[in-house]
Amino acid sequence: MDDIRPTIRTRPREGTARATRAFTELAQQVRHQGLLRRRYGYYWTKLIAAPLVVSLCLAAFVWIGESWWQLFTAAALAIVFTQVAFLGHDAAHRQIFVSGRWNDWISLILGDLLVGMSYGWWQHKHTRHHANPNKLGSDPDIELPVIAVTAETAAKHRGPVLTWTRGHQGVFFFQILLFEGLSLHASGVRRVFARGRLERRWVEIAFLGIRLGGFLTLVFLVLSPGIAFVFLAVQLGLFGFYMGIAFAPNHKGMPVVPRDMTLDFLRRQVMMSRNVRGTRLLDVVMGGLNYQIEHHLFPSMPRPHLRRAAPMIAEYCRTHDVPYTSVGLLTSYAIVVRYINRVGLGERDVFTCPLIEQRSLIGST
């Protein structure tokens, strides 16, 4: 018995140490290639352009006045606000400046003042997601109020109507995204007025008040109530839809991690994330989120470096037997729809996944 115990105890440690060295080596390669270097010119251009473009859209809105043509303005604002949100996401991940304080204030200005989303709410939620992507009980992004993305969620509150709805939830997934914009605004407002610690609470309350209250006031001053409500429905609907389709392909349909499972950082981030390959235009449209694997491994990597890093990281993962998933855009959406339909029907056992086998391999090396 005494001879066996050291073997059982040391093998997992050796495997963990080897896995840690693997990520350390990758990080050294990434740093050596200059892929963590700041891109001040790129980001200052965007930071100057963001408020200018928003101002131009609002000026066009006032100039057009009472007209159904304003629905095109609503669509344009939805696209602009989403792109500004992507920029705020970069700042929140410390991609723009070395100073954390500067990044925080840029996130507050872009998120709260220009887009109307609470930076404090988003930071808390998103930090938990990055720490444990697709892990039950830890990742808030798999605990959705309407769509069930885990078998655990789908098993709750079963009934004939809900069973049918959940079984076809993939069909309704994109329609539900039309309400995501309203949900994002509401979640932010609830957070800033809720109890609990929140840095710069009064700044967020002021910024959200100016953005949400000011925008609504402007809309109803320029437009009659009928057109105003349709305008807001289009703007909020398309904003939520755009945000949803940018984030949905990243993790939905990838393995879900059991609560008691522990993985090394490299495998935890790569195996639960999915890249969406495409052109540079897709990179712009998706705000760099299509390089989800690279983003999860190196959250502070500036967005323009993600495309350069992807081939190197993919090759590194192949040489270290770490599954690296990269698919086309339409394929990614097909995977998401198929997966959430299977979850809704109760056909998906989230514990039957390659991660169990991977953990066994790690522990035995």
HELIX and SHEET records of a PDB file:
HELIX    1   1 ILE A    4  HIS A   32  1                                  29    
HELIX    2   2 TYR A   40  ILE A   64  1                                  25    
HELIX    3   3 GLN A   70  ALA A   92  1                                  23    
HELIX    4   4 GLY A  100  SER A  107  1                                   8    
HELIX    5   5 LEU A  108  VAL A  115  3                                   8    
HELIX    6   6 TYR A  119  ALA A  131  1                                  13    
HELIX    7   7 PRO A  140  ILE A  142  5                                   3    
HELIX    8   8 ALA A  151  ALA A  154  1                                   4    
HELIX    9   9 PRO A  160  GLY A  167  1                                   8    
HELIX   10  10 GLN A  169  ILE A  176  1                                   8    
HELIX   11  11 LEU A  177  PHE A  179  5                                   3    
HELIX   12  12 GLU A  180  PHE A  193  1                                  14    
HELIX   13  13 ARG A  201  LEU A  208  1                                   8    
HELIX   14  14 GLY A  209  GLY A  213  3                                   5    
HELIX   15  15 GLY A  214  VAL A  222  1                                   9    
HELIX   16  16 PRO A  225  PHE A  247  1                                  23    
HELIX   17  17 ALA A  248  ASN A  250  5                                   3    
HELIX   18  18 PHE A  265  VAL A  270  1                                   6    
HELIX   19  19 ARG A  280  VAL A  285  1                                   6    
HELIX   20  20 GLN A  292  LEU A  297  1                                   6    
HELIX   21  21 ARG A  303  THR A  319  1                                  17    
HELIX   22  22 LEU A  329  LEU A  345  1                                  17    
HELIX   23  23 PRO A  354  SER A  364  1                                  11    
SHEET    1   A 2 ASN A 275  VAL A 276  0                                        
SHEET    2   A 2 SER A 326  VAL A 327  1                                        
END                                                                             
